Amino acid sequence: MINLNQLRAFYYVAKHASYTMAAEKLFISQPAVTAQVKLFEAFYNLKLFKKLGRKIILTHVGKLIFEKATVIFESENEVAKILDDIIELKQGVLELGCTKAYARHIMPSIISVFHRAHPNIKIILKEGSSMSMINRLLNFENEVIVVARMDVEDQRIHFIPFSQEEIVVVLPIDHPLTQKRHLEFKDLAKEPLIMKGKGSGTRKKIFEIYEQHKVIPKIFMESNNTGFIIDLVERGEGISFLVKPSIDQKVKENKVAYRYIKNMNIFLDVSFGYIKNTPLSPAANAFYEVVKKSFIEASPKGGVGSLMARILAEHPQNQ
């Protein structure tokens, strides 16, 4: 196997036609360079340089080796440049996982803030249920995630509280229950329910409430597509439970209505997650710092709505 230190010494001597210059470029002494070249020649029993007066020139074999060595060390320099650029955030990839609701309603603003700070970072955003994103994190398909906090026993994951989101009852605009200001849970017991799919934090929270009341939910359909669920509710096919920001636009358009359950505050804890004891890439670490500085440390109490309002106030060019 070729000794790369010896090959490197030969390459710099050949490139600059000088042992002194090679020593300066390699930050070692001239005798050390000379010794490395001699060892290289001795190992292969070849002469790579010859003297012409005070000049040193390459032998025929030396020219062949220099040509190949040039490819190696130019590639080495290119690799070093890429690594420097990644560390300095001049390039890189951020693999980010998020629930579908947050990918639509909060991530565009957060990503916009991050992108202005680090415009050369490519972002790959994957969407899915909270559990599917957690599994992607554990499989190293995502480096960081923003999901509903789940009861995951795997101690490898570190969750940092991100926000709290209200879960509301979503109703067709002309549903009889809209006549009530606040609902009793018994009002919902026999209603056809369009439930979030397995792996959803919202689904888990609502199932817990039904179990507490010893009621079996009358599930008409399951889906992890929030937009599809809202459309079905709008068509009068059933009711649902969703985080409030996901229906705000439809409420403004008078397409669906929402109500709270009396004496019951239902919140979904949303967290930033990553694998413990695994260094984040420079891009992921930069994203975490943006989120931490702008959002986590501010500890928003009002969920996505207040969070986005503050983002837009602090960064008006987002609008």
N, C-alpha and C positions, 0 to 999 in steps of 0.2 A: 504494500500500500504506500502511495506517495506521501511523503512528509510535507504537509502544506506549508509549514513555516519555512522549510528549506526552499520549496518552490516559490514562495512569496519573495524571499530574499533574492533569488535568481531573477524573478520577474522585474523587481524594482531596479536591480543593477542593470539589466538589459534595457529597460525602458528609458533610463536616464544616462546609460553608458557611464556610470559613475558609482563606485562603492560609497563615496562620501554622500552623494545625493540620496542614494538608497537608504543609508543610515538615518538621514534627516527625516525622510518620509515615513520610515518605520519606527522612529523614536527609539532607536537602539544604537549602540556604538558601531563604528566602522569595523573593528576587529570581529565583532559578533556577526556582522553581515558576511564578511570574508569567510569566517568559519562555517556558516550555514551553507554557503555556495560550495565550498570545498567538500563538505560532507555529502551534499547532493550529488556532486560529480563523482565522488569516490564510491558511493553506494551503487551507482549504475556503471562505474568504470568508463565514464565518458568525459570528454572535454567540451565544455559549453562556451568558453571564452578563449580568445587569444589576444595577445598584445601586439599593437602596431605603434611602436614608439611609446608615447604616454597614453595613447588611446587603447580602449578595450573594445573589441568587436566580437560579434557572435560567430561561432562556427556554424557549419551547415546544420548540425544537429541542434545547436543552440537556437537557430532561427525557427526550426520546426517546433521546438518546445515552447519558445516565446509566443509563437502564434496561438497555440492552444492555451497557454497560461493567460494570455490576454483575454480570451473568452471567459475563462474562469473568474479572473479578478475584476473584470468589468461587470460580470453578473453579480459578484460579491458586492460591488459598490452599489449596484441597482437595488439589491436586497437591503443593504444598509439604508439607502435612501427611503425605501418603502417603510422600513421599520421606524425611521425618524419621523416620517410623515404621519404614521399611525399614532405614535406617541404624542406628537404635536397637534393631533386632530386635524391634519391637513387632508387626510383620507381615512376611511374606515367604514365599518358596517355595524349598525345597531339592530339586533334581533329582539324585537319587542312583542310581547303578547298582551292581549287586552280582551275583556269581555265585549260582546258586540255593542251593547248599549253605550259603553264608554268610548269605544272606537268611534262611534258616531257623534256623541254629544260633548266629550271633553278632550279627547286626544288631539283633535285638529288644533285647538288653541295651544296645548302644551307643546306639541310638535313644532308649531310655528315659532314659539319662543325659543325652543332648542335649535331649530334650523337657522334662525338669525344669528345665534351665537356660534354655531358650528356648521356653516353652509356646505362643507365638503363631505359630511357624513351621510352615507346612504342609510335610509331607514327601511327595514323590512317589518311590517306590522302584520301579525297574525291575529285573527279574531276567533272567538269560540266561547264556550261556557267557561265558568271559572275553573272547574275541575279539569277540563281539557287543556286549559292554559297552564295549570299547575303541573299536569303530566308532561307537557311539552318542556316545561322548565326542568323537571327532573330528568328528562331525556336529553337535556342540553340542546334542544331545538330552539328555545328562547333563552335569552340571557337575563332579561328582567321582565316582570309582568305587572299589570295593574288589574286586580281582580277582586271579587267579593271574598272576604275572609272566610275560609272554610275550616272545618275541624279536621285538619290534616295532621296525622300523628308523625309524619316524617320530619325528623329533627334537622334535616339538612336545609330546610327552607327557613329563611328569615323574613317575616312580614313586618312592615312598618305601616301603622295607621295612616290612611291617606285622606279619607273623608267619610261622612255618614250620609246615606241617601234614604229619603223617605220612600216607603212602598205604599202605594195607594190602590184602592179598588177602582178598576177601570170599567166603565159602563157605556152601553150604547146611549146616545144623546136623548132618546125618547124612552128609556127604560123607566118603569114605575118607581124604582128605588131612587131615581134622581130627585123625586119629590121630597125625599128626606134629607135633612141637613147633615145628619150623622147616622150611620147605619149600626144596627145591632148585628152581632155575629150570626144570630139565628136567621137574619134576613138573607144570608148568603148560603145557608146550608144546602138548599135544594137547587141553587142556580147552576146551570151548566158552566163548567169552568174550562177556560183555555189556559193551560198550565205551561210554564216554562219547562224545557226539557231537562233530562237528567244531567247532573253536573252543575246546574245553575244554583247560585247562592240564593236567589229569590225563591226558587222552588223549595229549597230546603227550609227556608224561614217560614213559608206559608204552610208546608206540610206539618211543621212543628205546632203551628197554631191550630190547625184542624185536629191534630192528635190531642192537644190540650183540652179541646172542647168535645173530644170523643165523637167526632163527626168524620165520616168518610167522604172526601171530596168527590163530587160528581163530575169527573173529568170528561169533557167532550173531545178535547184534542190537546196534544203536546207539541211544542215547537220551541227551538232556541232562536228563531227569527223574530225579533221584537216587532219589526215592521209588519210582518205577516199576522202576528197576534193582534196588533192594533187594528189592522184592516178587518179581521174577523169580528172583533168587538164592534167596530163601526157598522158592520153589516147586520148586527143583531144576533150573531151566532152564539154569544155567551158573554160572560164577564171574565176579567182577568185581574191579576195582581202584577204591577210593574213599578219600577222606580219612576218617580214623578217626572224627572227631566226628559224621559223618553217619550212622554205623551204631551208635553207642554205645547208643542206646535199644533197638534191635532185639537187640543182644548181651545187654543186661540181661534182656530178655524171653525169651532163649534161642530167638530166631527165626532168627538167622544166626550164623556164627562168623567169626573172622578169624585170619589167620596172617601172620607176617613171612617174607620170603625170606632165607635164610641168607647172611650176609656182604653184605647189601645193605640200605642205609638209603635209603628213597625219600621225599623231602620235596618239598612243593610250596611255593614261595615266594609269599606273598600280599602284595600291595602296595596302597597308597593312591595313586591316580593323578589328575592334573588336567592341563589344558593350560598349558604354559609361556607366560609373557609375556602372559597374559590375566587381568586382575584377577578374583578370585573375588567373587561377590556377597557382601554382608554375611552372609547365611544360610550359604552354603557356607564362607566363611572361619571363621565361628563353629563350624561342624561340624568343620572341619579342626583348629581349636584344641582342641576337646574331645578328638578322637582323638589328637592329638599329645601333649597333656598327660597324658591318662589311659592311653594305650596305646603309642604309638610310642616316646616317650621312655623308657618302662619296658622296652622291648626284650624282650618275653616270649619265653622260650626254649621253652616247652612248648606253644605253639600255642593253639588255641581253648579247649581245656579249662582250662589254667591262666589264660588271659586272662579267661574267664568267671568262674572261681572268684574272681579278684581283684576283678572288677567287682561281684560279688554281696557280697563282703566289705566293699568300700568303700561300696557303695550298697545296704544290706540291704532297703530298701523295694522293690527290684526283685523280691524273692522273692514 
